[in-house]
Amino acid sequence: MRNIAATTLALALAFAAFTYARGQPAVPQPAIVPADLNVVGHLDAGAGPGNITDLWAHTAVNGRAYAYLGTFDEPSCDPGITGVHVIDITDPANPRKAAFIQAPPGTRVNDVTVARIKTASFTGDVLVHSLEVCRSARAEGQAVTAGISLYDVTDPLSPKPLAQNFLGFEVHNVFVYQQAGRPFVMVVEDGGDRDFHIVDISDPARPVEVSARGWRDWFDPQKDQLFLGAFPEPLMHDFWAQSYPAKHPNRRYAGKTIAYLAYWDAGLVVLDITDPSNPVFLGDSDYADPDPLSREPPEGNSHDVAPTADGDYVFMGDEDFTPARTIFSVEDGPFPGEHRAVEATFTPAIERLPGGVLSGPTTLVGRACEGDIIPAPAAADLAPGEKQIALVERGGCTFGEKIARIAAAGYGGAVIFNSADAPDQIGPMQGDRDREVVPALLVTRATGFAILGMPAQSPPSAALPAPGTAGRRVKARSVADGWGYGRILDVRDPARITEVGRFALANVFAFPPPPGDHSMHDVVVDGRRAYISWYADGVRVVDFRDPRNPVEVASFVDPEGSDFWGIFLFRHPNGKPYLMGSDRDTGLWIFDVPPS
């Protein structure tokens, strides 16, 4: 066993938590130096930086303990890179690789879960994992089937396929729950108006979809809060489900199975799924405007939720990769004015440019993909601080490839406008930070038209001028609004959900932001404790016995850098509880659970 100091005193103060309660001013509380989480074991299971995604742990029928880790398409989507790692953690101090389940060609695995089921059709342990299309496969136009896959892992060393690519569409997250002896999987579909699905896996070799619902079933887009911030979408992201006994003191939940949905800009959505074929909407949360901590317009982005066992509270985490709100404008021409824009997450930050501004004349360059000839910047006089900016059409290759080619062609910035098939869909662009790139933003197709002097109401399929055409001057600047953080919601009455407490780290509102991603990611709850994966800020343990004043009690940040994605609490067959985390770069970490 080894004990790695999660932080030195200086680091602890740098990462000191801010805690806020409803009705109190947004000021930092006295810094509390949390205890260091004790590292029990570690295994670098991935194929390189960015490869590992979510995790689960399970005790097999043979009494041995195993962890299951999903994979991203980094460094590639090649065989052996994307799939599910099976890790033997029977000796938690010495985890070791036991097996690998290859993902179908062109797919990656974001989420994994394992459950023991006993039905007329199957008795044993079932692994369910999600499938999404790899970025390279999408860019190459490959015909790829995604969905969910189910494996018999009763013998984890010899996984046996039960059902492959069920549902077909891309799936981001899965969650298995059991009700009256029947096992079900909740499924998040990537895109689509009905993106919350329930699948009966009583016979895991022949799963059956029993319902599909989504935001259009519950909300009025003209009245309800659905479109916020840099990534304005109502979309399913993650969830939790739990059943309550018939004599539960809260009659609203007694005898029912309740689903808690992290629904991005719609916030928390609570459903009664006692009848899985007919989910019933019970209520949802709203984001305050302005945000209580940033004092800026709310970003939304409900990403993960975890209820307390009694159903009184939900700890909800927002994921926000844009710590600054972008104010973007077309400066001249027939259609000047402000437009919606989102800055890329992997390019030089605009706030770090001289004056915190990206501005200058634009030149249409086409798609800027392999084989395309990128025209030189159109002739224009540059004012002090201005840069030549490439106007790029989305599609044909990745954002990173486009922006790297733009940088190589001598441009000082890029504005990418949407393709005709998805003219209005914008969000934070992601890519490879190792490339030589320039500051870049994503805008709608209508904004691209305005930069070219075309009416915004032009049909998306309207013909574009030839590459090399000069566009209008543009200007972009950043206003700090912070990364994503945690919120504590009182859900005792799901029709009147109230945000009662908040938890943020100091790095959430540091500006300019320090290197790395400082958004909260995933959370699990046990009692009145939240266990959180927080990307570059490591693993955090938060006590919220007083939900209005949550307090950090333990943490871990690898001195060599962290990028924690998944978090899991596991009762080991040795009788001890362990906290487990998956770091995208360094694999599986196993910690002692700190004492109460």
N, C-alpha and C positions, 0 to 999 in steps of 0.2 A: 504494500500500500504506500502511496506517496501523497504528500500534501503540497499542492502547488498554490502559492499565494495568489488569490484572485486579483488582488490589487495591493499596491503599496498604499501607504497613507495618502500620498499625494494623488495617486490615481483615484482613490476612494473619494477624495474631496472633489476631484474633477468630475466624477460621475455621480456626485451626491444627488439624491432624489429630491425632486420637488413634489410636495403633496398638497392637494387643494381640496377644499370642501365647498359644497354648494353655498352660495351666498357670501363666501369669504373673498377678499381681494386676492388677485393672482400674484402673490409674493412668495419667495422661497422660504420654507421652514428651516430651522437650524439643521445643518448638515449632520446626518447620522452615518457613521462609518459601519457598514454591515460586516458581519462575519464572513470569513472566506469559506466557500464550499470546499469540502474535502474531496479531492479526486481519488476515486477508488481504482478506476481503470480507464484505459484509452486505447482505441484502435483506429489507425488511419486506414479506413477501408476503401476509400474512393480511388478514382482514376486520375485525380488531379484537382486543382482549385475549381470550385463551383460545381462539383459532381454530385454531392450528396444532398438529398431532400429530406423527407419526413421519416419518422421511425415509429415502431411499435415493439413491444416485448411480450413474451408469452411463455408459460411453462408447458412443455410438451407432455404427452401421456407417459413418456419414459422417465419423467421427473427432471429432465434437464431443461435449462432455461436458454431461450434464444431471443435475439433482437433481429428485427427486419428493417432494412434501410432502403428507401427509394433512391432514384438517381435522376439527375438532370442531363441534358445533352451537352455537357461540358466534359472533356474537351471536344467531343464529337458524338455522333449518333451511331458509331460503329458497334458491331457485336462485341460483347464483353464490357461495354461502357454503360449502356442503359439497361436497366432491369432491377432486380431486387437482391440485395446482399442478405444472406442468412448468417448471423453471427452467433456462435456459441458463447453464452455469458454465464455458464454454470459456475465457473470461477470468475467472479466479477472483476477481480484484479488482473486477470489475464484473458480478455476476450480474444477470440480467434475466429477466422473465417471458416464457415462450415459448408456453405453451398452458395450458388448464384443462379438465379432464375432469369433467363434472358428475356427482355422485352421483345414483342414482335417488331419486325423491320420498320424503321421510320418512326418509332414511338419512344417516349420516355415515361418514367414513373414518378409522379408527384407525391402520391399518398399511398400508404399501406396500412392494413389492419388485419388482425388475426382473431378468430373467435372459435370457441368449441361449441359445436352444435350437436343435437341429438334429435333426429326426426325419423319418420318411417323410412325415409330415403337415404339418410346418411348419418353416421355417427363418427365424429372425429374433429380434427382441427382444420379450419378453412382460412386460407389467406385470400383477401380481396385487395386488389390494387387498381389504381387508376391508370389510364393511358391518355397521353396527349401526343400530338404530332410534333416531331422534332423540327426545329427551325430550318435546318438544312433541307429536310424532306419537303417542307412547304415551299421554300424558295426555289427548289428544283421542280416543283409541280408534280411530285410523286403522288400516286393514288394510295393513300394510307388509311386503314381502318383503325379507329381508336376504341373507346368504350371502357369496359372493366374486364379484368380477367380474374378467375377464381382457381385456386390450387388446393389440392389435398396436401396439407403439411403435417398430417398426423405423424409421419416420419419426416422431420425437417431436413434430413440429409438426402431425402429422395422425393422432392416435390412432384406431385402428379397433376397434370392439367385437368380441370373439371369443365370449365367454360372459358372460351377465349373471345375477346373483342365483343362481348355482349353490349348491346345498345348501339354500338358503332360510332356515336359522336364522341367528341373529345370530352374527357372527364378530368376535373381538377382535384376533387376530394371525395372520399367515401367514409361512411361511418356505419358500423354494424351494431344493431340493437336487437333484443329479443323480447317478445311480448307473448305471454301465454304459451310459451314453448315454440313459437314460430320465429325464426330468424329473418330479419330484413336488413337491407342495405339502403341507406340514404345516399344519394348520388348528386353531385354538383355537375351540371352540364356547362361547358364553356360556351356562352352565348345562348341565344334563344330566349323567347319570352317566358317559357315554362321550363326553368332551369333547375327546379327542385324535383327530383324523382325518388320514388320508393320502389325497391325491387324485393320480391319474395325469393329467398334462397333456401326454402325448406328442402328442395332438391337442388343442391348447388351445381349439379351438372346440367340442370335445365331451369335457370333462373327465369322469373316472370315479373315483368314490370306491372305494378298495380296502380300507380298514379303518377301524374306529372302536373305540377302547379308552378306559378310564377307571379311576378309582381303585377301583371295586368289583371290577375284574378282578385287582387286585394286593394289596389291603389288607383287613384285618378291622377294621371300625369299633369292635369291642369291645377290640381289642388294640393297634392301631397308632396312632401320633400323627397325628391328622387334624383336630382341632378345637381351635384355640388363640386366645386373645386376644379383641380387640374384634370381629373379623370371622371367626368360627370356621367355616371351610369348607375342604374339600379340593377345589380347583378348578384347572384348567389356566389358566396365564396366558401364558407365553412359552416359547420353546425355541430350540435350535440343533441342527444335525446336521452330522456330518462323517464322511467315509470314510477308513479307514486301509489302508495297503498290506499286501499279503500277508506281507511280511517285516518288519512292524512289530515292535519288540522286545517289546511287551506282547502275549503270546499271547491275552489275553482280548479284545483288539480287532483283532488281525491279520486283514486281509481282510474286515472288517465295516464296516457303516455304523451309527453309534451316534447316537441321539437323546438330548439332554439337556433335560429338562423342568423348568421352574420351576412347581412344583405347590402353591403357596400354603402351607397349614399342613402339607402332607405333605413339604415341603422339595424337594430335588433328586431327581428320578426319572430313572434311566438305563435306556434301552431299546436292544435290538438290533433295528434295523429293516432288516437286510439283506434279509429277505423282507418287503416293505412290507405284504403282505396278512396277516402274522402277527407283529406286534411282540412281542418277548420281554422280559419284565421282568428286569433284571439287579440292581437294588438301588436304595436310596434313602437320604437323609440324615435325621437327626433333629435337633431343636433341644434344646439343653441346658436343663435346668430346675434352678435359675434361669438366666436369660440371663447370660452371662459379664460383660457390661458394665453392664447396668442393675441387675442383682441382683434383678430382678422376674420374675414368671412370663413365659415366652417369648410373643411376639406371633405368631411364624410369618411368613406373608406372603412366601414366596419368589416374587419378581416377575420376575426376569430372570436368565439364566445365560449364560456364555460360556466354553467350554473352551479350554485351551491347545492348540496344534497337535499336540503330542505326546500329548495325552490324559492327562497326569499330574494336571492341576489344573483346577478349575472356579472361576471367580469368580462368586459368586452374590450378587445384591442383593435385599434385602427392601424392600418399599414399605409404609410405615406412616404413615397420615395422622392417627393418634391418638397424640400424644406423651405422653398420660397415660391411665392405666387408670382407668375410672370405677367407683366403688363406690356402688351405688344401693340404696336400701332403702325399703320401705313401712313407715311408722313406727307406724301404729296400725290399728285395725279387726280383723276376724276372721282376716286372713292377713298378719301382719307378717313382715318378714324381708328378707334381701338377694336381689336379682335381677340378672340380666345386663342391662347397658345400654351403649349406645354414644353418645358425644357427637357432635353434628354438627360438620363441619369448617369451616363458614362462619359460625357464630354466635359471639357473645361467649363466650370461654372461661370455664368455671366456675372455674378456678384464679385468674382475675383478679377474681372477685367478692369482696366483703368476707368475710374468713374462708375464702375458697376453697370455699364451699359454696352450693349452690342448694337451698332447702328451703321448704316451705310447704304449704298446703291446695290441693287440686285441684278442678277443675270440668270435667265432661264437656262438650265443645263440639261434638261431631260431627266432620265431616271438615274444616270450615273452608275450603271451596273457594268459588269465585265463586258468588254467589247464595245461599249459606248464611247464615242469621242466627246470629251468634255471641253466645251468651248472656253476660250480665255475670257476673263471678266470684260464686260462691255466698257468702253471708254467712259470715264466719269471723273470729275474732280472730287477728291476726298477732303472733307473737312478734318481738322485735327481730331484724332481718336476714332475716325470712321474706318471701316473695313469693307472690302469687296465681299458681298454675300451671295452665295449660290442659291438659287431657287430650284428645288429638286422635286420631281414627282415621285410619290410613293409607289412601291411595287417592283417586282423583278429581281430583287436581291435584298439582303438585310440592311437595316439602318447603319450598322457598323461599316459594312462594305461601302455604302454610298458616301458616308461622311469621311472615311479614310481616303477615298478617291478625290473628293472635293478638296481635302487638305493638301493632297499631293499635287493638285492642279493649281495651287497658289491662292485659293480663297481663304478668307479669314473667318468665315462663318457660314452656316447653312440654315435655310428654312425649307423644311420638307412639307409639301402639301398633299392631302389625301388623294388617293386614286378614285376613279369614277365609280367603282363598285362599292365603296364605303366612304362617301364624301364627307360625312360629319363625325366619324368615330376617331377621337384622338385620346391619347393617354401618354404616360411617361414612356419614352423610347428607351429600350435596354440594349446593351451590346457589350463588346469586349473593350475593357479599359486599357488593354495593352496596345491597342492600335494608336497610331498617330492621328489624332482627330482634332476638330475645331469645335467651338461652341455651336450648338444646333438646337432648333425648335421644330415642333410639329404643329401644323395648323390645318384647318379644314380646307376643303377644295374651294369653297366660296372665298376664303381669305386669299388663297393662291390666285384666284381670278382677280380680286381687288388689287393685288400687287402687280398684276399684268395689265391693269387698266380695263379689265372686263367687268361687266355688271355681275354682282354677286348672285343675282337670280338666274344667271345663265344655267342651262341644264348641265348636270355633271359630265355628260358626254360631249359638251361643246369642244370644238377643235381648239388646240393650243397653238400659240405662235411657234415658230421654229426655234430650236435651241440656239443660244447666242443672243436672243432678243433681250434688250434692257428692260428691267422692271422698275417699279417705283422704290423710293427709299423707304426703309423700315427702321424701327427702333424697338428694342426690348430691354427692360430692366426688371430687377427682382425685388420683391418685398417679402421679408422673412415671415413665414407663418408656421414653421416648425415641422418636425417629423411626426409620425403616428405615436400615440401613447395610449395608456389604459384608462378605462372608465368603469365605475361601479354603478350598476343599475339596480334599483329596487323594482322587482317584478312580481311582488306579491299580488298586485292587481294588474294583469297583463294589458288591460284596456287603458291603464294610466301609468305607464312606465316612467320612472323618474330617475334622472341621473343624480346620484347623491355624493359621489366622490371621484377623484381623478388621481392618477399616478403618472408622473413623467420624470425622466432623468434630465440632468442638466444639459446633456448634449442635444436633447430634443430641440431646444431653443437657442443653442449656440449659433452665432452668425457673425462672419461666414462659417458655415458648418465645417467641423473637422473632417478629415478623410474617413471614408467608409460610410456604410449605411447605418443610420442611428434610429431607425424605426423599430417599434415593437413588432414582433411577428406572431408567435403562437403562445397559447396559455392553457394550462390545466389547473383545476382547483381541487383542493382537499381541505375540508373544513372551512376555515376562514383564511386560508392561505392560497395565494396565486403563485404559480411557478411559470416563469416567462422566458422564452427565447427572444433575445433582443439584438440579433445580428451582431454588429461590431461591438456592442455593449454587453455581449456575453449572455450569461444566464442570471436571472434575478429572482429572488424570493421575496414576496410582499405579504405582510400580515395586514388583513383588513377586518379584524374583529370589530374595530370601529370603522364602518364603511365610509364615514365622512373624513377620516384621517388615516389613510393607508400608510404603512411604514415598511421600508425595505429592511429585511433582517439578514439576508445573506446574498452573496454574489460570486460569480467567477468570470474573469476576463483573462484569456490566455495572454501571457506577456508577449508572445510572438504574434498576437492578433487573433481575433475571433470573428466568426460569421455564422452564428447559431440560427438554425432554421426550425428544427423540431424539438419538442419537449415531451417527456413522458414520465409518469410515476409508475413504479413496478414493485409489487410484492414478490420478492425472490423466493424460490423454494428453500433457501437457507433460513427463512423467517424474517429477514430484514427488508425494509423498504429502501429503494434506491430511486434517485432522480437521474434521468437519462436525457442527454441532449445530443442532437445531430448537428455538427458543424459542417457547412457546405464545403469547406476546404480541408478540414482535418478529421472528419469522420465521427465516430462514436465516442462519447464521453459518459462515464458513469460516476455519479457523486453519491456520497452519503446524504440522506435527508437530514437537514439540521433539526436539532431538538426544538420543541415548542418553547 
